[in-house]
């Protein structure tokens, strides 16, 4: 059972939320993600992808704050999805010391830079906002451990595709996990760039 091998604080929170049984997708994906490999996670809506992002991110960071620079990044399509994911993360992290921060294009980049500098463990952002942070040295990439992309189909858009390519070219070593409902050819193309030696976890309808 994947939940049994997660960090004890995560197991406690799952028990409090009365979540005891992983979905088929979670049973298949969590052990592979925990192995540290780059992973394409392909499964239908409502299969447990968002919760998997949260649990595997918390596990990778051992449920505790360290230093000031982000160690986990989650990219989403827009502000609305960023705020939804932020609220979902807080449901699980509020009894840990993990610091979660959310940024998006509508929030001035200087505000984001100053708030991130105060100390962040998990950074939720959009590709364009994240790329702007990179280009203005607004975020340190030295400590990145896991980089997840939720509903990654939006990366097929030209502007977001260019942003993710720019971001990932700067990162030396990091685990990447892409979540999507279908394996789009553009997503598959990332194997030649930052998704090297990736594994695929696929759950059909």
Secondary structure, DSSP 8 states (H G I E B T S, - for coil): -GGGGS-HHHHHHHHHTT--S--HHHHHHHHHHHTT--EEEE--TTSSHHHHHHHHHHHHTTTS--SSS-SEEEEESSHHHHHHHHHHHHHHHTTSS--EEE--TTS-HHHHHHHHHT--SEEEEEHHHHHHHHHTT-S--TT--EEEETTGGGGGSHHHHHHHHHHHHH-SS-EEEEEESS--HHHHHGGGTTSTT-EEEE---
